[in-house]
C-alpha cells in the first residue's frame, strides 16, 4: 500500500511534466501528486488568505512553480508545513532558493492576477518530528505586506471550530484525479472535523502513521472521497471563518477510514506565543 506522509511534491517538475511523488518508504515513483480530492473550483476572492509557494527554478513553470500551499495569518506572516521547506524538497536550505515566492490573490496559477511576493525570511519549527509529523509548521515572512483583508484569524484552544462534526473547508491547487490531471485553478473541498478518538483509531501507530491529539486535528467524511492530497501541504483547513489546520499528512487520499491529518493551529499559536490569535500574527518567531 502506498503510504502518504507529506502532502507535497518531493522532487522538482521535469520538462514541464508533473513528477510523481516519492513516498518515504521507497525510492520508486508512486501515485501522482494531487490536491483537494472531490473538490470544486473557487475564486481566490472567496479565500484571499490562501497562498501558493513557488519556485520556478526548482519546480518548473507549468504550474507557476507551485509546490505547496500556505495561509496568511498576518500582513507579512504566512504559515505553511515544515516539510514544505525541507531541504529534500527544495534542494537545499530555504534561504538558498533565490526565487522562492509566495503567490497571493491568484486563482489561476498561470495568470497575472495578484502578486508574487519575495520571501524575506523563513523559520522552520525546530521541534518538528518527521517520524510522527507532530509540529509540522513553518513561518514565512514576506518582504511586502498584504492587505489586512487577506489575513485570516486563527482559532485558539477551546474554540468551537475544533468541535467534532463542525463543517470545514480545505483549499489548494493540483491534480483532481491522482492520474496527472492537473488543473491550474484554486479548488476547495467541504469536510467535517472528526473526533480525536476516531482519528487515533484510524492512525494508532505503525505503518499508516500516528495521530497525536493536541498537536493534530483531522477532517474528512466517513465514506472518504473528499480530502486534501500531495501538493496541498501547508494549505488551510478553515471552520467557522477561522484557520484550524494546516494540511500535513494521511494514508492515501480520500480513502474511507483514513481521514486527512492537519497540524492543529491552536498548538502553533501556543508554541509561538502569539496569544490573541484572532488578531493575527505580525512577527516571526524569536524576532523583536
N, C-alpha and C positions, 0 to 999 in steps of 0.2 A: 504494500500500500504506500502510496506517495504521502509522505508526511510533510505538511506545510507548516513551517515555523514562522519565518519572517515573511511578511507580505510585501515584498519589494523585488525589484529587478536585482539579480545577483551578478550580472555581468553586463557589459555595455551592448547596445544595439549594434549590429554589424551590417554594413552595406544597406542601410535603410530598412532592414528587415528586423522584426521583433525577435530577440533572442529568447530561448526557453529558460525557465527558471531552473536553478540547480539546488535541489534540496540538500540539507546539511548532512544527510546520511549517505550520499553517493556523489560521484563526480559525473554521472551521466545525466543528460537532459531529461526532464520530466514534463509535467503538464505545462502548457503555455501560460504565461502571465495573464491575469485577468483582473477585473475590478468591478465592484458593485454588481454581483450576480443577481439577476432577476430585477434589475432596477429600471428606471425610466429617465429620459432626458430632462434636465432642468437648466434654467438660465442662471448664470452666476449671481445675478442681482437678487436671487432668492436665498443665496448663501454667500454673501460677499466676503466672509471671513475664510472661505475655503480657498486655499492656495496650492500651487504646484511647485515642487522643487525641480530645478532644471540644470542640466549641464550638457550642452550640445557636444562639447569636446569628448565627453565620456560616453554619452548615450545616443548621439546622432540627432539629426534634425527631423526625422519622420514624425515625431510627436512633440516637437519643440524642445527636445531634450528632457522631457518629463520622466522622472524615475520614482518619485514618492509624492505623497500629499503632505499637507500641513494645515495649520489653522492659526489665524491671527488672534491673539489674546491681549495684545496691546498695540499701540500705534507703530512701535518699532520691534515688537516681540512676536515671534512665531514659534509655536510648539510643533514638534514632529516626533517620530520614533527614533530612539537611539540607534537602532540597527540601520536606519536610513543613512546615517553618517559614518557607518563602519568603513574602515579602510579597504576591506574586501570589495565593498560596493563601489566606493568612489575611486579606487585605485591608489589611494594614499590619504593622508590626513585632510580633513575638510579645508583647512586654510591653504592647502596647495592646489585646490581646484579653482583655478583662476576665473573660470566663467560660471561659478556657482551662482545661481539666481533664484529668486522667489517670484513666480508669476502670479499676479493678482488681478482680479477684475476681468478675467478672460474665460469665456465659456468654451470656445473652440481654441484648442492649443495652437492651431496653425494660423489664427487670425492675428490682427494687430491690435485687438481690443485690450484695454487695460495697460498694465505696466510690467516690465521685467526689472526687478529691483535688486541691486547688488547687495551682497551679504557683508556686513561689517565685522561680525564675529559669530562664532559657534561655540556651544558648550554642550558636551555630552555627559549625561548623568554618570558619574564615576561608580555609582552603586548598581549600575545595570548588570543583571545576571543573565548572561546569554544562555545558560542552562535551563532556567525556569522562565526566562523572558520577563521576570519581575523588574520593575523600574525602567521600562522601555520608553524613555523620553529624552528629548534633547531640546535645547533652546537656540533659536537663530535670531540674531539681532540685525535688523535691516539698516541699510545706510540712509534710506529715505523714509520718513514716516508716512503711514497710511492715514486716510480719513478715519475719524472716530466711528463712523457708520460701518466701517469694515471690521470692527472688533466685536467678538462675541464674549459675553460673560461666562465665567467658569462656575460650575456647581461645586460648592464646598461640601464637606462631610455633613451628612444628615439631610441634605436637600432631597425633597420628594422625587426629584427627577431620577434618582437612582433606584426607586422602588420597583420591585418585580411587577411586570405587566405594563409598565409605562411605555407608551408609544415613543419610538425614537427613529432617527433617520441617519444613514451613513452616506457620505458623499465621496466621489472620486472619478478618475478618468481611466479608461483602458479597454481591454478585450471583454466583450459581453459573454462570450461562449466558452472561453478556455481553449479555443481552437485557432487562435491567431486572428480572430475577427475584431480587430482593434477599431475603436472609434476615437475621434478627436475631441468630442464634446463632453462636458460635465454630466454625470449621471448621479442619481440618488436611489436609495432603496429603503422602504419602510421596514422596521424591525420592532421587536419588543424586548425591553430589558428583562433578563432572566435572573432567577434567584441564585445566590451563592451556592446553595445546596445542589441545585440542578447542574451548575457549572462544575462543581467539584466532582459530581457523579460522572460527568462527561469526560473530565480530564483529571483522574485521580493520581496520575503519575505514570511513568513508563514511556512507552513508545509514542503515545499521542500527546504528551505534554502534561504539565502540572498547573492546575489553576490555583492561584494564591489569593484568597479573599483579602480585601483591604488594599491590595496593590492592583487588582484587576477587576473588570466588570465584563460580563458577556451579554450578548444580544443575538437574537435570531428568531426563528419560527420552528414550531415542533416538526413541521414537515420539511424543514430545510428550505431550499430553493432561493431564498433571498439572503445575501451575505456580502461581506467585503472579501477581497482576494488579493493575490500578488499584484504589485504595482500600486496598491491603495494605501500602503503603510504610512502611518503618521497622519492620515486624514481624520476628519472629525466624525464623532458619534454625538448627535445632538438630541436632547429631550427637553421639553418644556422651555424651549428657547435658550437653553444653556448647554455649554460643552460639558459632556460627562465622560468621554473616552477618546483615545487615540487608537486607530487601527494598529494591531500588534501581531497577533498570530492565531492559529487554529489548525484543525486537521481537515484537509480537503477544503472545498469551497461550496457552501450551500448544502452540505450533507445533513440528512436527518440525524439528530443526536449529537452533532458536532458543531455547536454554535461558534460564532466568531468571538475571539477574546480581545479586549481592548485595555490599554493602560487606563486605570481609574484616575480621573483628573483631580479628584479630591486628595489623592495621595501625592500627586505632583505639587499641588498647592501647599500641602503640609510640608513636604520635603524642601521646597524652595523658600518657605517662609513668606509667601506672597500675601497671606492674611485675607483681606477683604476681596475675595475672588471676583465678586460681581463687578468690581471696578476695573478689572483687567490688570495687566502686568506691564510695567514700563521699564523695568530694569532687568538686565541679565543677572543670573546667579553670581554672587560673590563680587558684584560691582557696586560702587557707591553711586 
